[in-house]
Amino acid sequence: MRRLVWAALLFLAGCTSSPPPPSAASSHPLTERIWLVAEQRFVTPDELARRMAKARFVLLGEAHDNPRHHEIEAWAVTALATTNRRPALVAEMIAADQAPGLELFFKEPRRSADGLDLFLKWNESGWPAWSLYQPVFEAAARFGWPIRAGNLDRTRLPAMHRDGWAALPSEERQRLALPEALDDADMQRLAPAIIAGHCGHLPERLLSPFVEIQYARDAALARALADGAADADGAVLIAGSEHVRLTSAAPAQLTRLGIPGAVFSLAMAEVKPGQDDPQAYAADFDSPTLPFTAVWFTAGAPRGDPCAALKGKFK
């Protein structure tokens, strides 16, 4: 039913005021409110859209399994498109080794993403259901946005899990402008999120290569954004919220690579019971302030214990 609602909205494409209402009700006072971090005030979806439209790079940070976050992303694509922007859409969920399937799908002019999942072999990718992401890609395809792979080549990850970016071919390291080694400051900055993301189960011997993978992934996302913007009217990224932090991640990699252009980073954050102050959520990102331009608060998605699956995985 919600896919039909989105199809109707994309067909009309004239009203960008807000996405459809969330399917799950929430009494939390922050739910569906948008916090502008630097100005410390709430804004409407209309104002958010106007501000995003001024940036060359718009980075959208999600919780991958939260349907509401994908609805907001699809709304953001539509809102930008109705300002006559035609940026590229870069997706963390599409790896470099899937780019041939992506190119084959769009070899013929298309205004729909229906069937793209088959060309990407989405069901084998490990990402949440295609039905969650389809509205985002559908919106981009409808407005003629080029869609680009953002992530590292998955065939290289097994070796990288062991050896870090030393496993990458020299030409790929040059393309991403990776340094000879990760300095201590970057290691200290990135390691806590990697440790927390693996619920403390990651063996110490794997910490350094996993941090290097995260750094290289952010560099790959930034390079895809830069390449996409060079051929289009800027670029929009959909990725996990850790990848859109202004103080690090893809935005920092854009700066390191010398890519000019304003960045607007919007994170979707799930509300917590009893936590009513927007600024209090900075602690979730191990930061003194929220490391984004704006935060759109949403209800959480039902999920089990994310750490349970990691127990015993690393030996």
Secondary structure, 3 states (H helix, E strand, C coil): CHHHHHHHHHHHCCCCCCCCCCCCCCCCCCCCCEEECCCCEEECHHHHHHHHHCCCEEEEEECCCCHHHHHHHHHHHHHHHCCCCCCEEEEEEEEHHHHHHHHHHCCCCCCCCCCHHHHHCHHHCCCCCHHHHHHHHHHHHHCCCCEEEEECCHHHHHHHHHHHHHHCCHHHHHHCCCCCCCCHHHHHHHHHHHHHHCCCCCCHHHHHHHHHHHHHHHHHHHHHHHHHHHHCCCEEEEEEHHHHCCCCHHHHHHHHCCCCCCEEEEEEEECECCECCHHHHHHHHCCCCCCCCEEEEECCCCCCCCCHHHCCCCC
